[in-house]
């Protein structure tokens, strides 16, 4: 998944009648300071309609900006998201 498409993807997962992943579970990230792919992030959702979970993980470059999904899932704010873990 391209980072710039994340908002489109999560909006589809939430709004499409065949998906209905309406429950944001969590977002996590791990930072690898010594690696060229500086971090890996993961987002997990739940579709109560389908009784299914989906998780998506992706590596990001240190200089890559990943758009926020807070407009789609307000629960993705810092208070509910897990902190970033740095792996030295």
BAFIKE-26716 format. One line per field, with one value per atom (N, C-alpha, C, O, CB): residue number from 1; residue in one letter; atom name; x, y, z. Coordinates in steps of 0.2 Angstrom, whole numbers, plus 5000, padded with zeros to 4 digits. Atoms other than C-alpha are relative to their C-alpha. Glycine has a CB too. Layout:
// residues N
nr <- NUM	...;
rest <- A	...;
atom <- CA	...;
east <- X	...;
north <- Y	...;
up <- Z	...;
// end
This chain:
// residues 88
nr <- 1	1	1	1	1	2	2	2	2	2	3	3	3	3	3	4	4	4	4	4	5	5	5	5	5	6	6	6	6	6	7	7	7	7	7	8	8	8	8	8	9	9	9	9	9	10	10	10	10	10	11	11	11	11	11	12	12	12	12	12	13	13	13	13	13	14	14	14	14	14	15	15	15	15	15	16	16	16	16	16	17	17	17	17	17	18	18	18	18	18	19	19	19	19	19	20	20	20	20	20	21	21	21	21	21	22	22	22	22	22	23	23	23	23	23	24	24	24	24	24	25	25	25	25	25	26	26	26	26	26	27	27	27	27	27	28	28	28	28	28	29	29	29	29	29	30	30	30	30	30	31	31	31	31	31	32	32	32	32	32	33	33	33	33	33	34	34	34	34	34	35	35	35	35	35	36	36	36	36	36	37	37	37	37	37	38	38	38	38	38	39	39	39	39	39	40	40	40	40	40	41	41	41	41	41	42	42	42	42	42	43	43	43	43	43	44	44	44	44	44	45	45	45	45	45	46	46	46	46	46	47	47	47	47	47	48	48	48	48	48	49	49	49	49	49	50	50	50	50	50	51	51	51	51	51	52	52	52	52	52	53	53	53	53	53	54	54	54	54	54	55	55	55	55	55	56	56	56	56	56	57	57	57	57	57	58	58	58	58	58	59	59	59	59	59	60	60	60	60	60	61	61	61	61	61	62	62	62	62	62	63	63	63	63	63	64	64	64	64	64	65	65	65	65	65	66	66	66	66	66	67	67	67	67	67	68	68	68	68	68	69	69	69	69	69	70	70	70	70	70	71	71	71	71	71	72	72	72	72	72	73	73	73	73	73	74	74	74	74	74	75	75	75	75	75	76	76	76	76	76	77	77	77	77	77	78	78	78	78	78	79	79	79	79	79	80	80	80	80	80	81	81	81	81	81	82	82	82	82	82	83	83	83	83	83	84	84	84	84	84	85	85	85	85	85	86	86	86	86	86	87	87	87	87	87	88	88	88	88	88;
rest <- X	X	X	X	X	X	X	X	X	X	X	X	X	X	X	X	X	X	X	X	X	X	X	X	X	X	X	X	X	X	X	X	X	X	X	X	X	X	X	X	X	X	X	X	X	X	X	X	X	X	X	X	X	X	X	X	X	X	X	X	X	X	X	X	X	X	X	X	X	X	X	X	X	X	X	X	X	X	X	X	X	X	X	X	X	X	X	X	X	X	X	X	X	X	X	X	X	X	X	X	X	X	X	X	X	X	X	X	X	X	X	X	X	X	X	X	X	X	X	X	X	X	X	X	X	X	X	X	X	X	X	X	X	X	X	X	X	X	X	X	X	X	X	X	X	X	X	X	X	X	X	X	X	X	X	X	X	X	X	X	X	X	X	X	X	X	X	X	X	X	X	X	X	X	X	X	X	X	X	X	X	X	X	X	X	X	X	X	X	X	X	X	X	X	X	X	X	X	X	X	X	X	X	X	X	X	X	X	X	X	X	X	X	X	X	X	X	X	X	X	X	X	X	X	X	X	X	X	X	X	X	X	X	X	X	X	X	X	X	X	X	X	X	X	X	X	X	X	X	X	X	X	X	X	X	X	X	X	X	X	X	X	X	X	X	X	X	X	X	X	X	X	X	X	X	X	X	X	X	X	X	X	X	X	X	X	X	X	X	X	X	X	X	X	X	X	X	X	X	X	X	X	X	X	X	X	X	X	X	X	X	X	X	X	X	X	X	X	X	X	X	X	X	X	X	X	X	X	X	X	X	X	X	X	X	X	X	X	X	X	X	X	X	X	X	X	X	X	X	X	X	X	X	X	X	X	X	X	X	X	X	X	X	X	X	X	X	X	X	X	X	X	X	X	X	X	X	X	X	X	X	X	X	X	X	X	X	X	X	X	X	X	X	X	X	X	X	X	X	X	X	X	X	X	X	X	X	X	X	X	X	X	X	X	X	X	X	X	X	X	X	X	X	X	X	X	X	X	X	X	X	X	X	X	X	X	X	X	X	X;
atom <- N	CA	C	O	CB	N	CA	C	O	CB	N	CA	C	O	CB	N	CA	C	O	CB	N	CA	C	O	CB	N	CA	C	O	CB	N	CA	C	O	CB	N	CA	C	O	CB	N	CA	C	O	CB	N	CA	C	O	CB	N	CA	C	O	CB	N	CA	C	O	CB	N	CA	C	O	CB	N	CA	C	O	CB	N	CA	C	O	CB	N	CA	C	O	CB	N	CA	C	O	CB	N	CA	C	O	CB	N	CA	C	O	CB	N	CA	C	O	CB	N	CA	C	O	CB	N	CA	C	O	CB	N	CA	C	O	CB	N	CA	C	O	CB	N	CA	C	O	CB	N	CA	C	O	CB	N	CA	C	O	CB	N	CA	C	O	CB	N	CA	C	O	CB	N	CA	C	O	CB	N	CA	C	O	CB	N	CA	C	O	CB	N	CA	C	O	CB	N	CA	C	O	CB	N	CA	C	O	CB	N	CA	C	O	CB	N	CA	C	O	CB	N	CA	C	O	CB	N	CA	C	O	CB	N	CA	C	O	CB	N	CA	C	O	CB	N	CA	C	O	CB	N	CA	C	O	CB	N	CA	C	O	CB	N	CA	C	O	CB	N	CA	C	O	CB	N	CA	C	O	CB	N	CA	C	O	CB	N	CA	C	O	CB	N	CA	C	O	CB	N	CA	C	O	CB	N	CA	C	O	CB	N	CA	C	O	CB	N	CA	C	O	CB	N	CA	C	O	CB	N	CA	C	O	CB	N	CA	C	O	CB	N	CA	C	O	CB	N	CA	C	O	CB	N	CA	C	O	CB	N	CA	C	O	CB	N	CA	C	O	CB	N	CA	C	O	CB	N	CA	C	O	CB	N	CA	C	O	CB	N	CA	C	O	CB	N	CA	C	O	CB	N	CA	C	O	CB	N	CA	C	O	CB	N	CA	C	O	CB	N	CA	C	O	CB	N	CA	C	O	CB	N	CA	C	O	CB	N	CA	C	O	CB	N	CA	C	O	CB	N	CA	C	O	CB	N	CA	C	O	CB	N	CA	C	O	CB	N	CA	C	O	CB	N	CA	C	O	CB	N	CA	C	O	CB	N	CA	C	O	CB	N	CA	C	O	CB	N	CA	C	O	CB	N	CA	C	O	CB	N	CA	C	O	CB	N	CA	C	O	CB	N	CA	C	O	CB;
east <- 5004	5000	5004	5009	4995	4996	5007	4997	4991	4999	5002	5007	4995	4991	5007	5005	4998	4993	4988	5002	5007	4983	4997	4991	5001	5002	4981	4993	4988	5004	5007	4966	4995	4989	5000	5005	4957	4999	4993	5003	5001	4960	4996	4991	5007	5003	4954	4992	4988	5003	5006	4939	4996	4990	5000	5004	4934	4999	4993	5005	5001	4936	4995	4991	5007	5005	4925	4993	4988	5001	5007	4911	4997	4991	5001	5003	4910	4995	4997	5006	5005	4894	5003	5001	4994	4997	4905	5005	5007	5002	4994	4918	4997	4997	5005	5002	4911	5005	5003	4993	4995	4927	5000	5004	5007	5002	4920	5003	5003	4992	4997	4929	5008	5011	4998	4993	4947	5003	5001	5002	4997	4957	5006	5007	5002	4994	4975	5004	5003	5003	4994	4990	5006	5007	4999	4994	5007	5006	5005	5001	4995	5024	5007	5007	5001	4994	5042	5005	5005	5001	4995	5057	5006	5009	5001	4994	5073	5005	5007	5000	4996	5086	5006	5008	5003	4994	5100	4998	5003	5004	5002	5090	4998	4996	4994	5003	5086	4993	4990	5003	5007	5068	4999	4999	4996	4999	5067	4994	4996	4999	5005	5050	4995	4995	4997	5006	5036	4994	4994	5002	5007	5018	4995	4995	4998	5005	5003	4993	4993	5001	5007	4984	4996	4996	4998	5004	4971	4993	4991	5002	5007	4952	4996	4998	4998	5005	4936	4994	4992	4999	5006	4921	4995	4995	5000	5005	4907	4995	4993	4996	5004	4896	5002	4999	4998	4997	4908	5003	5005	5005	4996	4915	5007	5010	4996	4994	4932	5005	5002	5000	4995	4948	5005	5006	5004	4995	4960	5006	5005	4997	4994	4978	5004	5005	5004	4996	4989	5007	5007	4997	4993	5008	5004	5003	5004	4996	5020	5007	5007	4996	4994	5038	5000	4998	5006	4999	5042	5007	5011	4995	4994	5057	5000	4995	5002	4999	5064	4997	4994	5007	5003	5059	4993	4991	5005	5007	5042	4995	4995	4999	5005	5027	4994	4992	4998	5006	5012	4994	4994	5000	5006	4995	4996	4996	4995	5003	4985	4993	4990	4999	5006	4969	4995	4989	5000	5005	4961	4994	4989	5004	5007	4948	4995	4989	5002	5004	4942	4998	4992	5003	5001	4944	5003	5009	5004	4998	4945	5004	5007	4994	4997	4950	5008	5011	4997	4993	4967	5005	5011	5001	4996	4973	5005	5005	4996	4995	4988	4998	5002	5005	5002	4978	4998	4998	4994	5002	4972	5005	5005	4993	4995	4987	5006	5007	5002	4994	5002	5006	5006	5001	4994	5018	5005	5005	5004	4995	5032	5006	5008	5003	4995	5045	5007	5007	4999	4994	5063	5005	5006	5004	4996	5074	5007	5009	4997	4993	5092	5005	5010	5003;
north <- 4994	5000	5006	5007	5000	4994	5017	5004	5005	5004	4996	5029	5005	5006	5003	4994	5043	4997	5001	5003	5003	5030	4998	4996	4995	5003	5026	5003	4999	5001	4997	5038	4997	4995	5008	5003	5031	4993	4991	5001	5007	5013	5000	4996	4997	5001	5015	5003	5000	5004	4997	5026	4994	4993	5006	5006	5011	4995	4992	4998	5006	4998	5002	4997	4999	4998	5008	5001	4999	5007	4999	5013	4995	4995	5007	5005	4999	4995	4992	4997	5004	4989	4992	4989	4999	5006	4973	4999	4993	4998	5000	4978	5001	4997	5004	4998	4988	4999	4998	4997	5000	4989	5006	5011	4998	4994	5002	5001	5006	5000	5000	4998	5000	4995	4994	4999	5005	4997	4998	5007	5004	4993	5004	5006	4993	4996	5001	5001	4999	4995	4998	5008	4999	5002	5007	5001	5003	5002	5002	4993	4998	5008	4998	4998	5007	5001	5002	5003	5003	4992	4996	5013	4996	4993	5007	5003	5005	5005	5006	4994	4995	5019	4998	5003	5003	5002	5009	4998	4997	4995	5003	5003	5005	5011	4995	4996	5011	5001	5007	4998	5000	5007	5001	4997	4993	4998	5017	4997	4996	5007	5002	5011	4995	4995	5006	5004	4998	5002	5003	4992	4998	5003	4995	4992	5007	5005	4992	5004	5007	4994	4997	4997	4994	4989	5005	5005	4985	5002	5007	4995	4998	4986	4994	4988	5004	5005	4976	5001	5007	4999	4999	4973	4995	4989	4997	5004	4968	4996	4991	5004	5003	4964	4993	4988	5005	5006	4951	4996	4990	5002	5004	4946	4999	4993	4994	5000	4949	5005	5011	4999	4995	4958	5000	4996	4999	4999	4965	5004	5009	5004	4997	4971	5002	4997	4997	4999	4980	5003	5008	5005	4997	4983	5002	5000	4994	4997	4993	5003	5006	5005	4996	4999	5006	5007	4995	4993	5017	5003	5001	5005	4996	5027	5005	5008	5003	4995	5039	5007	5010	5001	4993	5054	5000	5005	5002	5001	5047	5003	5000	4993	4998	5056	4996	4995	5008	5004	5045	5004	5006	4993	4996	5054	4997	4991	5000	5002	5054	4997	4999	5006	5003	5043	5003	5000	4993	4998	5053	5003	5002	5006	4998	5061	4995	4996	5004	5006	5044	4996	4994	4995	5003	5036	5004	5004	4993	4995	5049	4996	4999	5004	5004	5035	4999	4996	4993	5001	5035	5005	5006	4999	4995	5049	4997	4991	5005	5002	5048	4996	4992	5005	5003	5043	4993	4989	5004	5007	5027	4996	4990	5000	5003	5023	4998	5001	5004	5002	5013	5005	5007	4993	4996	5023	4996	4990	5002	5003	5020	4997	5000	5006	5003	5008	5001	4999	4993	4999	5012	4994	4992	5006	5006	4997	5002	5002	4994	4998	5003	4995	4996	5003;
up <- 5000	5000	5000	5004	5006	5001	4995	5006	5007	4994	4995	5010	4999	5003	5003	5002	5001	4999	4999	4994	5001	4998	5007	5007	4996	4994	5017	5002	5004	5005	4999	5019	4996	4998	5000	5004	5004	5002	5001	4993	4998	5009	5006	5006	5001	4994	5027	4999	5002	5006	5001	5021	4996	4998	4995	5003	5009	5005	5005	4994	4996	5022	5005	5007	5004	4995	5034	4996	4999	5003	5003	5021	4995	4994	4996	5005	5008	5004	5009	4997	4997	5012	5001	5005	4996	4999	5009	5005	5006	4993	4995	5022	5007	5011	4998	4993	5036	5006	5011	5002	4994	5046	5003	5002	4997	4997	5057	5007	5010	5001	4993	5073	4999	4997	5004	5000	5074	5006	5011	4999	4994	5085	5003	5008	4998	4997	5086	4994	4988	5005	5005	5076	5004	5010	4997	4997	5081	4995	4989	5003	5004	5075	5003	5010	4998	4998	5077	4996	4990	5000	5004	5073	5000	5006	5003	5001	5067	4998	4992	4995	5002	5068	4996	4992	5007	5004	5060	4993	4989	5004	5006	5046	4995	4996	5001	5005	5029	5000	4999	4993	4999	5031	5007	5012	4998	4993	5047	5005	5010	5000	4995	5054	4996	4990	5003	5002	5052	5004	5010	5001	4996	5056	4998	4993	4998	5000	5058	5002	5007	5003	4998	5058	5001	4996	4996	5000	5064	5001	5005	5006	4999	5062	5001	5000	4993	4999	5066	4996	4996	5007	5004	5055	5005	5004	4993	4996	5068	4995	4997	5005	5005	5053	4997	4997	4994	5003	5046	5005	5004	4995	4994	5063	4998	4999	5002	5002	5055	5002	5003	4992	4999	5059	4994	4990	5006	5006	5046	5003	5007	4994	4997	5050	4993	4989	5005	5006	5037	5003	5007	4996	4998	5040	4994	4989	5004	5005	5030	5003	5008	4996	4998	5031	4997	4991	4998	5002	5029	5000	5005	5004	5000	5024	5006	5008	4993	4995	5037	4998	5002	5002	5003	5026	4997	4995	4995	5003	5021	5005	5011	4998	4996	5028	4999	4993	4998	5001	5031	5002	5008	5005	4998	5031	5006	5007	4994	4995	5046	4998	4994	5005	5001	5047	5005	5006	5000	4994	5062	4997	5000	5003	5003	5050	4999	4999	4994	5001	5046	5006	5007	4995	4993	5063	5005	5007	5000	4994	5077	5006	5009	5003	4994	5089	4999	5003	5000	5002	5080	5003	5001	4993	4997	5091	5005	5007	5004	4995	5103	5006	5008	5001	4994	5118	4999	5004	5003	5001	5110	4997	4996	4997	5003	5100	5004	5009	4994	4996	5106	4998	4993	4999	5002	5107	4996	4995	5007	5004	5095	5004	5009	4995	4996	5101	4995	4989	5001	5004	5095	5001	5007	5003	5000	5091	4998	4992	4995	5002	5092	4998	4996	5007;
// end
